[in-house]
Amino acid sequence: MLKEIKYLIFITIITIFIFFTFRYYFSEENFKKSYRAKNNIDKKIKTYSKEIPVLENDTDSIIEYVKQSSKKKKKKYNFWKLLENNEK
């Protein structure tokens, strides 16, 4: 009996919490506040974007290409030949 009462209290607390959460979230006051906040953010973005300094491009001739010599002989490996050599 005590266990059922405990579960009933838990369920009622959870449902009350969910009810008040949805009630606040879908209220007119919350819609007005969120709309005002979105407008303020847009205004701030516009004002700050005008004040951003433009930096000069200083990346000219940064990359130096190194010429690789083709004199080195690279050993070519074949997978099957390597296996055959190990088996002997």
Phi and psi restraints in degrees (range 20) as a CNS / XPLOR table:
assign (resid 1 and name C) (resid 2 and name N)
       (resid 2 and name CA) (resid 2 and name C) 1.0 -66.7 20.0 2
assign (resid 2 and name N) (resid 2 and name CA)
       (resid 2 and name C) (resid 3 and name N) 1.0 -34.8 20.0 2
assign (resid 2 and name C) (resid 3 and name N)
       (resid 3 and name CA) (resid 3 and name C) 1.0 -65.1 20.0 2
assign (resid 3 and name N) (resid 3 and name CA)
       (resid 3 and name C) (resid 4 and name N) 1.0 -41.9 20.0 2
assign (resid 3 and name C) (resid 4 and name N)
       (resid 4 and name CA) (resid 4 and name C) 1.0 -65.7 20.0 2
assign (resid 4 and name N) (resid 4 and name CA)
       (resid 4 and name C) (resid 5 and name N) 1.0 -38.8 20.0 2
assign (resid 4 and name C) (resid 5 and name N)
       (resid 5 and name CA) (resid 5 and name C) 1.0 -65.3 20.0 2
assign (resid 5 and name N) (resid 5 and name CA)
       (resid 5 and name C) (resid 6 and name N) 1.0 -40.6 20.0 2
assign (resid 5 and name C) (resid 6 and name N)
       (resid 6 and name CA) (resid 6 and name C) 1.0 -62.0 20.0 2
assign (resid 6 and name N) (resid 6 and name CA)
       (resid 6 and name C) (resid 7 and name N) 1.0 -44.6 20.0 2
assign (resid 6 and name C) (resid 7 and name N)
       (resid 7 and name CA) (resid 7 and name C) 1.0 -65.4 20.0 2
assign (resid 7 and name N) (resid 7 and name CA)
       (resid 7 and name C) (resid 8 and name N) 1.0 -37.8 20.0 2
assign (resid 7 and name C) (resid 8 and name N)
       (resid 8 and name CA) (resid 8 and name C) 1.0 -64.2 20.0 2
assign (resid 8 and name N) (resid 8 and name CA)
       (resid 8 and name C) (resid 9 and name N) 1.0 -41.2 20.0 2
assign (resid 8 and name C) (resid 9 and name N)
       (resid 9 and name CA) (resid 9 and name C) 1.0 -64.9 20.0 2
assign (resid 9 and name N) (resid 9 and name CA)
       (resid 9 and name C) (resid 10 and name N) 1.0 -43.0 20.0 2
assign (resid 9 and name C) (resid 10 and name N)
       (resid 10 and name CA) (resid 10 and name C) 1.0 -60.3 20.0 2
assign (resid 10 and name N) (resid 10 and name CA)
       (resid 10 and name C) (resid 11 and name N) 1.0 -45.2 20.0 2
assign (resid 10 and name C) (resid 11 and name N)
       (resid 11 and name CA) (resid 11 and name C) 1.0 -65.2 20.0 2
assign (resid 11 and name N) (resid 11 and name CA)
       (resid 11 and name C) (resid 12 and name N) 1.0 -41.1 20.0 2
assign (resid 11 and name C) (resid 12 and name N)
       (resid 12 and name CA) (resid 12 and name C) 1.0 -66.9 20.0 2
assign (resid 12 and name N) (resid 12 and name CA)
       (resid 12 and name C) (resid 13 and name N) 1.0 -39.5 20.0 2
assign (resid 12 and name C) (resid 13 and name N)
       (resid 13 and name CA) (resid 13 and name C) 1.0 -64.0 20.0 2
assign (resid 13 and name N) (resid 13 and name CA)
       (resid 13 and name C) (resid 14 and name N) 1.0 -43.1 20.0 2
assign (resid 13 and name C) (resid 14 and name N)
       (resid 14 and name CA) (resid 14 and name C) 1.0 -64.8 20.0 2
assign (resid 14 and name N) (resid 14 and name CA)
       (resid 14 and name C) (resid 15 and name N) 1.0 -43.7 20.0 2
assign (resid 14 and name C) (resid 15 and name N)
       (resid 15 and name CA) (resid 15 and name C) 1.0 -67.5 20.0 2
assign (resid 15 and name N) (resid 15 and name CA)
       (resid 15 and name C) (resid 16 and name N) 1.0 -37.9 20.0 2
assign (resid 15 and name C) (resid 16 and name N)
       (resid 16 and name CA) (resid 16 and name C) 1.0 -64.1 20.0 2
assign (resid 16 and name N) (resid 16 and name CA)
       (resid 16 and name C) (resid 17 and name N) 1.0 -42.7 20.0 2
assign (resid 16 and name C) (resid 17 and name N)
       (resid 17 and name CA) (resid 17 and name C) 1.0 -60.2 20.0 2
assign (resid 17 and name N) (resid 17 and name CA)
       (resid 17 and name C) (resid 18 and name N) 1.0 -47.5 20.0 2
assign (resid 17 and name C) (resid 18 and name N)
       (resid 18 and name CA) (resid 18 and name C) 1.0 -63.9 20.0 2
assign (resid 18 and name N) (resid 18 and name CA)
       (resid 18 and name C) (resid 19 and name N) 1.0 -41.1 20.0 2
assign (resid 18 and name C) (resid 19 and name N)
       (resid 19 and name CA) (resid 19 and name C) 1.0 -60.7 20.0 2
assign (resid 19 and name N) (resid 19 and name CA)
       (resid 19 and name C) (resid 20 and name N) 1.0 -48.5 20.0 2
assign (resid 19 and name C) (resid 20 and name N)
       (resid 20 and name CA) (resid 20 and name C) 1.0 -69.5 20.0 2
assign (resid 20 and name N) (resid 20 and name CA)
       (resid 20 and name C) (resid 21 and name N) 1.0 -32.1 20.0 2
assign (resid 20 and name C) (resid 21 and name N)
       (resid 21 and name CA) (resid 21 and name C) 1.0 -64.2 20.0 2
assign (resid 21 and name N) (resid 21 and name CA)
       (resid 21 and name C) (resid 22 and name N) 1.0 -49.3 20.0 2
assign (resid 21 and name C) (resid 22 and name N)
       (resid 22 and name CA) (resid 22 and name C) 1.0 -65.2 20.0 2
assign (resid 22 and name N) (resid 22 and name CA)
       (resid 22 and name C) (resid 23 and name N) 1.0 -36.8 20.0 2
assign (resid 22 and name C) (resid 23 and name N)
       (resid 23 and name CA) (resid 23 and name C) 1.0 -63.4 20.0 2
assign (resid 23 and name N) (resid 23 and name CA)
       (resid 23 and name C) (resid 24 and name N) 1.0 -42.6 20.0 2
assign (resid 23 and name C) (resid 24 and name N)
       (resid 24 and name CA) (resid 24 and name C) 1.0 -70.4 20.0 2
assign (resid 24 and name N) (resid 24 and name CA)
       (resid 24 and name C) (resid 25 and name N) 1.0 -42.6 20.0 2
assign (resid 24 and name C) (resid 25 and name N)
       (resid 25 and name CA) (resid 25 and name C) 1.0 -63.0 20.0 2
assign (resid 25 and name N) (resid 25 and name CA)
       (resid 25 and name C) (resid 26 and name N) 1.0 -38.4 20.0 2
assign (resid 25 and name C) (resid 26 and name N)
       (resid 26 and name CA) (resid 26 and name C) 1.0 -97.2 20.0 2
assign (resid 26 and name N) (resid 26 and name CA)
       (resid 26 and name C) (resid 27 and name N) 1.0 15.1 20.0 2
assign (resid 26 and name C) (resid 27 and name N)
       (resid 27 and name CA) (resid 27 and name C) 1.0 -80.1 20.0 2
assign (resid 27 and name N) (resid 27 and name CA)
       (resid 27 and name C) (resid 28 and name N) 1.0 158.4 20.0 2
assign (resid 27 and name C) (resid 28 and name N)
       (resid 28 and name CA) (resid 28 and name C) 1.0 -65.5 20.0 2
assign (resid 28 and name N) (resid 28 and name CA)
       (resid 28 and name C) (resid 29 and name N) 1.0 -36.7 20.0 2
assign (resid 28 and name C) (resid 29 and name N)
       (resid 29 and name CA) (resid 29 and name C) 1.0 -61.3 20.0 2
assign (resid 29 and name N) (resid 29 and name CA)
       (resid 29 and name C) (resid 30 and name N) 1.0 -42.0 20.0 2
assign (resid 29 and name C) (resid 30 and name N)
       (resid 30 and name CA) (resid 30 and name C) 1.0 -67.3 20.0 2
assign (resid 30 and name N) (resid 30 and name CA)
       (resid 30 and name C) (resid 31 and name N) 1.0 -38.8 20.0 2
assign (resid 30 and name C) (resid 31 and name N)
       (resid 31 and name CA) (resid 31 and name C) 1.0 -62.3 20.0 2
assign (resid 31 and name N) (resid 31 and name CA)
       (resid 31 and name C) (resid 32 and name N) 1.0 -41.9 20.0 2
assign (resid 31 and name C) (resid 32 and name N)
       (resid 32 and name CA) (resid 32 and name C) 1.0 -65.2 20.0 2
assign (resid 32 and name N) (resid 32 and name CA)
       (resid 32 and name C) (resid 33 and name N) 1.0 -44.0 20.0 2
assign (resid 32 and name C) (resid 33 and name N)
       (resid 33 and name CA) (resid 33 and name C) 1.0 -63.5 20.0 2
assign (resid 33 and name N) (resid 33 and name CA)
       (resid 33 and name C) (resid 34 and name N) 1.0 -42.5 20.0 2
assign (resid 33 and name C) (resid 34 and name N)
       (resid 34 and name CA) (resid 34 and name C) 1.0 -68.7 20.0 2
assign (resid 34 and name N) (resid 34 and name CA)
       (resid 34 and name C) (resid 35 and name N) 1.0 -36.6 20.0 2
assign (resid 34 and name C) (resid 35 and name N)
       (resid 35 and name CA) (resid 35 and name C) 1.0 -66.0 20.0 2
assign (resid 35 and name N) (resid 35 and name CA)
       (resid 35 and name C) (resid 36 and name N) 1.0 -42.9 20.0 2
assign (resid 35 and name C) (resid 36 and name N)
       (resid 36 and name CA) (resid 36 and name C) 1.0 -63.3 20.0 2
assign (resid 36 and name N) (resid 36 and name CA)
       (resid 36 and name C) (resid 37 and name N) 1.0 -40.6 20.0 2
assign (resid 36 and name C) (resid 37 and name N)
       (resid 37 and name CA) (resid 37 and name C) 1.0 -65.1 20.0 2
assign (resid 37 and name N) (resid 37 and name CA)
       (resid 37 and name C) (resid 38 and name N) 1.0 -40.2 20.0 2
assign (resid 37 and name C) (resid 38 and name N)
       (resid 38 and name CA) (resid 38 and name C) 1.0 -65.0 20.0 2
assign (resid 38 and name N) (resid 38 and name CA)
       (resid 38 and name C) (resid 39 and name N) 1.0 -39.8 20.0 2
assign (resid 38 and name C) (resid 39 and name N)
       (resid 39 and name CA) (resid 39 and name C) 1.0 -65.3 20.0 2
assign (resid 39 and name N) (resid 39 and name CA)
       (resid 39 and name C) (resid 40 and name N) 1.0 -41.5 20.0 2
assign (resid 39 and name C) (resid 40 and name N)
       (resid 40 and name CA) (resid 40 and name C) 1.0 -64.3 20.0 2
assign (resid 40 and name N) (resid 40 and name CA)
       (resid 40 and name C) (resid 41 and name N) 1.0 -39.5 20.0 2
assign (resid 40 and name C) (resid 41 and name N)
       (resid 41 and name CA) (resid 41 and name C) 1.0 -64.9 20.0 2
assign (resid 41 and name N) (resid 41 and name CA)
       (resid 41 and name C) (resid 42 and name N) 1.0 -41.9 20.0 2
assign (resid 41 and name C) (resid 42 and name N)
       (resid 42 and name CA) (resid 42 and name C) 1.0 -62.0 20.0 2
assign (resid 42 and name N) (resid 42 and name CA)
       (resid 42 and name C) (resid 43 and name N) 1.0 -41.9 20.0 2
assign (resid 42 and name C) (resid 43 and name N)
       (resid 43 and name CA) (resid 43 and name C) 1.0 -65.0 20.0 2
assign (resid 43 and name N) (resid 43 and name CA)
       (resid 43 and name C) (resid 44 and name N) 1.0 -41.5 20.0 2
assign (resid 43 and name C) (resid 44 and name N)
       (resid 44 and name CA) (resid 44 and name C) 1.0 -64.9 20.0 2
assign (resid 44 and name N) (resid 44 and name CA)
       (resid 44 and name C) (resid 45 and name N) 1.0 -39.7 20.0 2
assign (resid 44 and name C) (resid 45 and name N)
       (resid 45 and name CA) (resid 45 and name C) 1.0 -63.1 20.0 2
assign (resid 45 and name N) (resid 45 and name CA)
       (resid 45 and name C) (resid 46 and name N) 1.0 -42.0 20.0 2
assign (resid 45 and name C) (resid 46 and name N)
       (resid 46 and name CA) (resid 46 and name C) 1.0 -65.1 20.0 2
assign (resid 46 and name N) (resid 46 and name CA)
       (resid 46 and name C) (resid 47 and name N) 1.0 -42.1 20.0 2
assign (resid 46 and name C) (resid 47 and name N)
       (resid 47 and name CA) (resid 47 and name C) 1.0 -70.3 20.0 2
assign (resid 47 and name N) (resid 47 and name CA)
       (resid 47 and name C) (resid 48 and name N) 1.0 -41.0 20.0 2
assign (resid 47 and name C) (resid 48 and name N)
       (resid 48 and name CA) (resid 48 and name C) 1.0 -71.3 20.0 2
assign (resid 48 and name N) (resid 48 and name CA)
       (resid 48 and name C) (resid 49 and name N) 1.0 -30.3 20.0 2
assign (resid 48 and name C) (resid 49 and name N)
       (resid 49 and name CA) (resid 49 and name C) 1.0 -69.7 20.0 2
assign (resid 49 and name N) (resid 49 and name CA)
       (resid 49 and name C) (resid 50 and name N) 1.0 -25.7 20.0 2
assign (resid 49 and name C) (resid 50 and name N)
       (resid 50 and name CA) (resid 50 and name C) 1.0 -74.5 20.0 2
assign (resid 50 and name N) (resid 50 and name CA)
       (resid 50 and name C) (resid 51 and name N) 1.0 -27.4 20.0 2
assign (resid 50 and name C) (resid 51 and name N)
       (resid 51 and name CA) (resid 51 and name C) 1.0 -91.0 20.0 2
assign (resid 51 and name N) (resid 51 and name CA)
       (resid 51 and name C) (resid 52 and name N) 1.0 -3.0 20.0 2
assign (resid 51 and name C) (resid 52 and name N)
       (resid 52 and name CA) (resid 52 and name C) 1.0 -72.8 20.0 2
assign (resid 52 and name N) (resid 52 and name CA)
       (resid 52 and name C) (resid 53 and name N) 1.0 126.8 20.0 2
assign (resid 52 and name C) (resid 53 and name N)
       (resid 53 and name CA) (resid 53 and name C) 1.0 -75.7 20.0 2
assign (resid 53 and name N) (resid 53 and name CA)
       (resid 53 and name C) (resid 54 and name N) 1.0 147.0 20.0 2
assign (resid 53 and name C) (resid 54 and name N)
       (resid 54 and name CA) (resid 54 and name C) 1.0 -97.3 20.0 2
assign (resid 54 and name N) (resid 54 and name CA)
       (resid 54 and name C) (resid 55 and name N) 1.0 123.5 20.0 2
assign (resid 54 and name C) (resid 55 and name N)
       (resid 55 and name CA) (resid 55 and name C) 1.0 -88.9 20.0 2
assign (resid 55 and name N) (resid 55 and name CA)
       (resid 55 and name C) (resid 56 and name N) 1.0 149.5 20.0 2
assign (resid 55 and name C) (resid 56 and name N)
       (resid 56 and name CA) (resid 56 and name C) 1.0 -74.4 20.0 2
assign (resid 56 and name N) (resid 56 and name CA)
       (resid 56 and name C) (resid 57 and name N) 1.0 154.8 20.0 2
assign (resid 56 and name C) (resid 57 and name N)
       (resid 57 and name CA) (resid 57 and name C) 1.0 -84.0 20.0 2
assign (resid 57 and name N) (resid 57 and name CA)
       (resid 57 and name C) (resid 58 and name N) 1.0 110.5 20.0 2
assign (resid 57 and name C) (resid 58 and name N)
       (resid 58 and name CA) (resid 58 and name C) 1.0 -113.6 20.0 2
assign (resid 58 and name N) (resid 58 and name CA)
       (resid 58 and name C) (resid 59 and name N) 1.0 27.6 20.0 2
assign (resid 58 and name C) (resid 59 and name N)
       (resid 59 and name CA) (resid 59 and name C) 1.0 -105.1 20.0 2
assign (resid 59 and name N) (resid 59 and name CA)
       (resid 59 and name C) (resid 60 and name N) 1.0 17.6 20.0 2
assign (resid 59 and name C) (resid 60 and name N)
       (resid 60 and name CA) (resid 60 and name C) 1.0 -72.1 20.0 2
assign (resid 60 and name N) (resid 60 and name CA)
       (resid 60 and name C) (resid 61 and name N) 1.0 134.7 20.0 2
assign (resid 60 and name C) (resid 61 and name N)
       (resid 61 and name CA) (resid 61 and name C) 1.0 57.0 20.0 2
assign (resid 61 and name N) (resid 61 and name CA)
       (resid 61 and name C) (resid 62 and name N) 1.0 38.6 20.0 2
assign (resid 61 and name C) (resid 62 and name N)
       (resid 62 and name CA) (resid 62 and name C) 1.0 -82.6 20.0 2
assign (resid 62 and name N) (resid 62 and name CA)
       (resid 62 and name C) (resid 63 and name N) 1.0 -39.8 20.0 2
assign (resid 62 and name C) (resid 63 and name N)
       (resid 63 and name CA) (resid 63 and name C) 1.0 -82.8 20.0 2
assign (resid 63 and name N) (resid 63 and name CA)
       (resid 63 and name C) (resid 64 and name N) 1.0 125.6 20.0 2
assign (resid 63 and name C) (resid 64 and name N)
       (resid 64 and name CA) (resid 64 and name C) 1.0 -111.4 20.0 2
assign (resid 64 and name N) (resid 64 and name CA)
       (resid 64 and name C) (resid 65 and name N) 1.0 123.7 20.0 2
assign (resid 64 and name C) (resid 65 and name N)
       (resid 65 and name CA) (resid 65 and name C) 1.0 -88.2 20.0 2
assign (resid 65 and name N) (resid 65 and name CA)
       (resid 65 and name C) (resid 66 and name N) 1.0 131.2 20.0 2
assign (resid 65 and name C) (resid 66 and name N)
       (resid 66 and name CA) (resid 66 and name C) 1.0 -99.8 20.0 2
assign (resid 66 and name N) (resid 66 and name CA)
       (resid 66 and name C) (resid 67 and name N) 1.0 130.4 20.0 2
assign (resid 66 and name C) (resid 67 and name N)
       (resid 67 and name CA) (resid 67 and name C) 1.0 -80.6 20.0 2
assign (resid 67 and name N) (resid 67 and name CA)
       (resid 67 and name C) (resid 68 and name N) 1.0 123.0 20.0 2
assign (resid 67 and name C) (resid 68 and name N)
       (resid 68 and name CA) (resid 68 and name C) 1.0 -89.9 20.0 2
assign (resid 68 and name N) (resid 68 and name CA)
       (resid 68 and name C) (resid 69 and name N) 1.0 133.8 20.0 2
assign (resid 68 and name C) (resid 69 and name N)
       (resid 69 and name CA) (resid 69 and name C) 1.0 -82.1 20.0 2
assign (resid 69 and name N) (resid 69 and name CA)
       (resid 69 and name C) (resid 70 and name N) 1.0 139.1 20.0 2
assign (resid 69 and name C) (resid 70 and name N)
       (resid 70 and name CA) (resid 70 and name C) 1.0 -96.8 20.0 2
assign (resid 70 and name N) (resid 70 and name CA)
       (resid 70 and name C) (resid 71 and name N) 1.0 12.9 20.0 2
assign (resid 70 and name C) (resid 71 and name N)
       (resid 71 and name CA) (resid 71 and name C) 1.0 -76.4 20.0 2
assign (resid 71 and name N) (resid 71 and name CA)
       (resid 71 and name C) (resid 72 and name N) 1.0 -25.4 20.0 2
assign (resid 71 and name C) (resid 72 and name N)
       (resid 72 and name CA) (resid 72 and name C) 1.0 -70.7 20.0 2
assign (resid 72 and name N) (resid 72 and name CA)
       (resid 72 and name C) (resid 73 and name N) 1.0 133.0 20.0 2
assign (resid 72 and name C) (resid 73 and name N)
       (resid 73 and name CA) (resid 73 and name C) 1.0 -90.6 20.0 2
assign (resid 73 and name N) (resid 73 and name CA)
       (resid 73 and name C) (resid 74 and name N) 1.0 124.5 20.0 2
assign (resid 73 and name C) (resid 74 and name N)
       (resid 74 and name CA) (resid 74 and name C) 1.0 -96.1 20.0 2
assign (resid 74 and name N) (resid 74 and name CA)
       (resid 74 and name C) (resid 75 and name N) 1.0 132.9 20.0 2
assign (resid 74 and name C) (resid 75 and name N)
       (resid 75 and name CA) (resid 75 and name C) 1.0 -79.2 20.0 2
assign (resid 75 and name N) (resid 75 and name CA)
       (resid 75 and name C) (resid 76 and name N) 1.0 127.5 20.0 2
assign (resid 75 and name C) (resid 76 and name N)
       (resid 76 and name CA) (resid 76 and name C) 1.0 -92.8 20.0 2
assign (resid 76 and name N) (resid 76 and name CA)
       (resid 76 and name C) (resid 77 and name N) 1.0 132.4 20.0 2
assign (resid 76 and name C) (resid 77 and name N)
       (resid 77 and name CA) (resid 77 and name C) 1.0 -109.9 20.0 2
assign (resid 77 and name N) (resid 77 and name CA)
       (resid 77 and name C) (resid 78 and name N) 1.0 135.8 20.0 2
assign (resid 77 and name C) (resid 78 and name N)
       (resid 78 and name CA) (resid 78 and name C) 1.0 -112.6 20.0 2
assign (resid 78 and name N) (resid 78 and name CA)
       (resid 78 and name C) (resid 79 and name N) 1.0 131.9 20.0 2
assign (resid 78 and name C) (resid 79 and name N)
       (resid 79 and name CA) (resid 79 and name C) 1.0 -61.6 20.0 2
assign (resid 79 and name N) (resid 79 and name CA)
       (resid 79 and name C) (resid 80 and name N) 1.0 -45.4 20.0 2
assign (resid 79 and name C) (resid 80 and name N)
       (resid 80 and name CA) (resid 80 and name C) 1.0 -69.1 20.0 2
assign (resid 80 and name N) (resid 80 and name CA)
       (resid 80 and name C) (resid 81 and name N) 1.0 -35.6 20.0 2
assign (resid 80 and name C) (resid 81 and name N)
       (resid 81 and name CA) (resid 81 and name C) 1.0 -67.2 20.0 2
assign (resid 81 and name N) (resid 81 and name CA)
       (resid 81 and name C) (resid 82 and name N) 1.0 -36.4 20.0 2
assign (resid 81 and name C) (resid 82 and name N)
       (resid 82 and name CA) (resid 82 and name C) 1.0 -63.9 20.0 2
assign (resid 82 and name N) (resid 82 and name CA)
       (resid 82 and name C) (resid 83 and name N) 1.0 -38.7 20.0 2
assign (resid 82 and name C) (resid 83 and name N)
       (resid 83 and name CA) (resid 83 and name C) 1.0 -68.3 20.0 2
assign (resid 83 and name N) (resid 83 and name CA)
       (resid 83 and name C) (resid 84 and name N) 1.0 -38.9 20.0 2
assign (resid 83 and name C) (resid 84 and name N)
       (resid 84 and name CA) (resid 84 and name C) 1.0 -66.1 20.0 2
assign (resid 84 and name N) (resid 84 and name CA)
       (resid 84 and name C) (resid 85 and name N) 1.0 -38.3 20.0 2
assign (resid 84 and name C) (resid 85 and name N)
       (resid 85 and name CA) (resid 85 and name C) 1.0 -67.6 20.0 2
assign (resid 85 and name N) (resid 85 and name CA)
       (resid 85 and name C) (resid 86 and name N) 1.0 -32.5 20.0 2
assign (resid 85 and name C) (resid 86 and name N)
       (resid 86 and name CA) (resid 86 and name C) 1.0 -76.3 20.0 2
assign (resid 86 and name N) (resid 86 and name CA)
       (resid 86 and name C) (resid 87 and name N) 1.0 -26.9 20.0 2
assign (resid 86 and name C) (resid 87 and name N)
       (resid 87 and name CA) (resid 87 and name C) 1.0 -77.3 20.0 2
assign (resid 87 and name N) (resid 87 and name CA)
       (resid 87 and name C) (resid 88 and name N) 1.0 -24.6 20.0 2
